[in-house]
Amino acid sequence: MDFSAVGEKIKELRKQVGLSQKELSHNICTQAQISKIEKGEVLPLSSTLYLISQRLGIDVNYFFDIGTTPRLDYVIETSEQLKAARRNTDYETIKQIVEAEEKNPLFTRNKKHYQILLWHKAIYVYEVDHDFQKALKLIDEAIALTYDKVFTEKEIEIFVSRGIFYYEEGFNEEALQIYCKALSQLQKIPHLQDATIKSRLFFNIAKSLTDLNKYESSITYCKKGIDWAIKKDNLYLLAHFHYHIGFNYEMQEKYNLASNYMKEALLIFQLVKDTRYTEYIQEKIDSWKEHS
């Protein structure tokens, strides 16, 4: 591990948050030790590194990644580009990025980083190349790179993609089994770095249940998703959960209840300035007025 790189990053982050060496070292170690760590002259204990990371407000694994990966900034930027493309369903961009980086030593020499590429390769192989079986094989390979008895948060996220592939193929029961297993594994993790993983799982489970005509069960998971979003003070999928509850009521011809939840979904979409669905939802609400 390159501790000079770790020391430089500690110094950089300390200055960003406006702490002196003395303030950073308080109740952790001596100021002199912080100085030596920042210069790369000493090997800090894992416990010391953890406490420093907590004071600086970052994950301790970030320091270990910096120490083992040259140009970590490039790896992080590439991973963020893949994440953005995935969220925007821009699968052609995912394919371009993966093909450009899959032989890059920055990724191939680090299992966690290569795992990111394999996962996104599975996504474009399914969405662009339409090869279901190959995509499943790539998902398994990606998880196998780091799996060790218990699923990590990232492995669960990758496993969920397997469920999405089954769902898109129309295998709703199989998709639901994968989602439920993923949720069970996720609940074993005491603290999630990305709270939206649980939101996405709740939503995927709800969609599968709706497609199986299990409307009330789907509504239950949507409400769990709403409670989770509120608890985490995160608007991600909040509007979608309200919309999907309304959709479940629509399927049961309970139009008054459907309208109430659709109106709430519409309001949230407007608040976050997401106009993709507003016209469609408003048309639905207007069409139900005759049922009132």
C-alpha positions in Angstrom: 0.0 0.0 0.0 1.2 3.5 -0.9 0.9 5.4 2.4 2.4 8.5 0.9 -0.7 8.8 -1.3 -2.9 8.2 1.7 -1.1 10.8 3.7 -1.4 13.4 0.9 -5.2 12.7 0.7 -5.6 13.1 4.5 -3.8 16.4 4.3 -6.0 17.5 1.3 -9.2 16.5 3.0 -8.2 18.1 6.4 -7.6 21.4 4.7 -10.9 21.1 2.8 -12.9 20.8 6.0 -10.8 23.5 7.7 -9.2 21.4 10.4 -5.7 22.0 11.8 -3.4 19.0 12.5 -4.1 19.5 16.2 -7.8 19.5 15.7 -7.7 16.3 13.5 -5.5 14.5 16.1 -7.7 15.4 19.1 -8.5 12.1 21.0 -7.1 10.1 18.1 -3.3 10.4 18.3 -0.7 13.1 18.6 -0.3 16.1 16.3 3.2 14.8 15.5 1.8 11.5 14.4 -0.7 13.3 12.1 2.2 15.2 10.6 4.2 12.0 10.0 1.1 10.3 8.5 0.5 13.2 6.1 4.2 13.0 5.0 3.9 9.2 4.4 6.7 8.6 7.0 4.7 6.2 9.3 2.2 3.4 8.8 -1.0 4.3 10.7 -2.9 1.6 12.6 -6.2 0.6 11.0 -8.0 1.9 14.1 -6.3 5.3 13.7 -7.1 5.5 10.1 -10.8 4.7 10.9 -11.0 7.4 13.4 -9.4 9.9 11.1 -11.9 8.9 8.3 -14.8 9.5 10.7 -13.6 12.9 11.6 -13.1 13.8 8.0 -16.6 12.4 7.1 -15.6 9.7 4.6 -15.5 5.9 4.4 -12.3 4.4 5.7 -12.2 2.1 2.6 -11.5 5.2 0.5 -8.1 5.4 2.1 -7.4 1.8 1.4 -8.5 2.2 -2.2 -6.2 5.2 -2.6 -3.3 3.3 -1.2 -3.8 0.3 -3.5 -5.0 2.0 -6.7 -3.0 4.5 -8.7 -5.2 7.1 -10.4 -8.1 6.3 -8.1 -9.7 9.6 -9.2 -9.9 8.2 -12.8 -11.5 5.0 -11.6 -14.1 6.9 -9.5 -14.9 9.2 -12.3 -15.4 6.3 -14.7 -17.6 4.5 -12.2 -19.7 7.7 -11.7 -20.2 8.0 -15.5 -21.4 4.4 -15.6 -23.8 5.0 -12.7 -25.2 8.1 -14.4 -25.7 6.2 -17.7 -27.3 3.3 -15.9 -29.8 5.6 -14.1 -30.6 7.3 -17.4 -31.0 4.0 -19.2 -28.3 5.1 -21.6 -27.0 1.6 -22.5 -25.1 2.6 -25.6 -22.9 4.9 -23.4 -22.4 2.1 -20.9 -21.2 -0.1 -23.8 -18.8 2.5 -25.0 -17.3 3.1 -21.6 -16.9 -0.6 -20.8 -15.3 -1.4 -24.1 -12.9 1.4 -23.7 -11.8 0.4 -20.2 -12.1 -3.4 -20.0 -8.4 -3.9 -20.7 -7.2 -1.0 -18.6 -4.9 -2.2 -15.8 -6.5 0.3 -13.4 -9.5 -2.0 -13.6 -8.2 -5.4 -14.5 -5.7 -5.5 -11.6 -8.3 -4.7 -8.9 -11.2 -7.1 -8.4 -13.6 -4.5 -7.0 -13.0 -2.2 -9.9 -13.1 -4.9 -12.5 -16.4 -6.1 -11.0 -17.9 -2.7 -11.8 -17.0 -3.2 -15.5 -18.3 -6.8 -15.6 -21.6 -5.7 -14.0 -22.1 -3.0 -16.6 -21.0 -5.3 -19.4 -23.8 -7.6 -18.3 -26.3 -4.7 -18.5 -25.4 -3.7 -22.0 -25.1 -7.3 -23.2 -28.7 -7.7 -22.1 -30.1 -4.3 -23.1 -28.1 -3.7 -26.3 -27.1 -7.1 -27.5 -30.2 -8.8 -26.2 -28.3 -11.9 -25.0 -30.1 -13.0 -21.8 -28.0 -16.1 -21.0 -24.7 -14.3 -21.5 -25.8 -11.4 -19.3 -26.7 -13.8 -16.5 -23.2 -15.5 -16.8 -21.5 -12.1 -16.6 -23.6 -11.2 -13.4 -22.4 -14.4 -11.8 -18.8 -13.8 -12.8 -19.0 -10.2 -11.4 -20.3 -11.4 -8.0 -17.8 -14.3 -7.9 -14.9 -11.9 -8.1 -15.4 -10.7 -4.5 -18.1 -13.0 -2.9 -17.0 -14.4 0.5 -19.8 -16.2 2.4 -21.9 -13.0 2.9 -23.2 -10.6 0.3 -21.7 -7.1 0.3 -23.9 -4.1 -0.5 -22.3 -3.9 -4.0 -22.9 -7.6 -4.7 -26.5 -7.3 -3.7 -26.9 -4.4 -6.1 -25.4 -6.5 -8.9 -27.6 -9.5 -8.0 -30.7 -7.3 -8.3 -29.7 -6.7 -12.0 -30.1 -10.5 -12.4 -33.7 -10.1 -11.2 -34.3 -7.2 -13.5 -33.2 -9.3 -16.5 -35.6 -12.1 -15.5 -38.4 -9.5 -15.0 -37.8 -8.0 -18.5 -38.0 -11.5 -19.9 -41.4 -12.0 -18.3 -40.3 -14.4 -15.6 -42.0 -12.6 -12.8 -41.9 -15.4 -10.2 -38.2 -15.9 -10.7 -37.6 -12.1 -10.6 -39.6 -11.8 -7.4 -37.6 -14.7 -5.7 -34.3 -12.9 -6.6 -35.6 -9.5 -5.3 -36.8 -11.1 -2.0 -33.5 -12.9 -1.5 -31.6 -9.6 -2.2 -33.8 -7.8 0.4 -33.2 -10.5 2.9 -29.4 -10.2 2.4 -29.6 -6.4 2.5 -31.3 -6.4 5.9 -28.3 -8.2 7.3 -26.1 -5.1 6.6 -26.3 -2.7 9.6 -25.5 0.5 7.7 -26.1 1.1 4.0 -23.7 3.4 2.2 -26.4 3.9 -0.5 -29.9 4.0 0.9 -31.5 4.0 -2.6 -30.6 0.3 -3.0 -33.4 -0.6 -0.6 -35.8 1.9 -2.3 -35.1 0.2 -5.7 -35.7 -3.2 -4.2 -39.0 -2.2 -2.7 -40.1 -0.8 -6.1 -38.9 -3.8 -8.1 -40.7 -6.1 -5.7 -43.9 -4.0 -6.0 -43.8 -4.1 -9.8 -43.4 -7.9 -9.8 -46.3 -8.3 -7.4 -48.5 -6.1 -9.5 -47.7 -8.1 -12.6 -48.7 -11.2 -10.6 -52.0 -9.5 -9.8 -51.1 -9.3 -6.1 -52.2 -5.7 -5.8 -52.5 -5.3 -2.1 -49.1 -6.9 -1.5 -47.6 -4.5 -4.1 -49.2 -1.6 -2.2 -47.7 -2.8 1.0 -44.2 -2.7 -0.5 -44.8 0.7 -2.0 -45.8 2.0 1.4 -42.6 0.5 2.9 -40.7 2.3 0.2 -42.4 5.6 1.1 -41.6 5.1 4.8 -38.0 4.3 3.9 -37.6 7.4 1.7 -39.0 9.6 4.4 -36.8 8.0 7.1 -33.7 8.6 4.9 -34.9 12.1 3.9 -34.5 11.1 0.3 -37.0 11.8 -2.5 -35.6 9.1 -4.8 -38.6 7.0 -6.1 -41.0 8.7 -3.7 -43.2 9.9 -6.6 -43.0 6.5 -8.3 -44.2 4.8 -5.1 -47.2 7.0 -5.0 -47.9 6.5 -8.6 -47.6 2.8 -8.4 -50.0 2.6 -5.4 -52.5 4.6 -7.6 -51.8 2.2 -10.5 -52.6 -0.8 -8.2 -55.9 0.8 -7.2 -56.7 1.6 -10.8 -56.2 -2.1 -11.6 -58.8 -2.9 -8.9 -61.1 -0.1 -10.4 -60.9 1.8 -7.1 -60.6 5.1 -9.0 -61.1 7.5 -6.1 -58.1 6.0 -4.2 -56.2 5.8 -7.4 -56.8 9.5 -8.1 -55.7 10.5 -4.6 -52.3 8.7 -4.9 -51.8 9.9 -8.5 -52.4 13.5 -7.4 -49.7 13.1 -4.7 -47.3 11.5 -7.3 -48.0 14.4 -9.6 -47.2 17.0 -6.9 -43.9 15.3 -6.0 -42.9 15.1 -9.7 -43.6 18.8 -10.0 -41.6 19.6 -6.9 -38.5 17.8 -8.2 -39.1 19.4 -11.7 -39.5 16.0 -13.4 -42.0 16.6 -16.2 -41.6 13.2 -18.0 -44.8 11.8 -16.5 -46.9 14.8 -15.5 -49.1 15.0 -18.7 -49.8 11.3 -18.6 -50.7 11.3 -15.0 -52.9 14.4 -15.3 -54.8 12.7 -18.2 -55.4 9.6 -16.0 -56.7 11.8 -13.2 -59.0 13.7 -15.5 -60.3 10.4 -17.1 -61.4 9.1 -13.7 -63.6 12.2 -12.8 -66.5 10.5 -14.6 -66.2 7.6 -12.1 -66.5 9.9 -9.1 
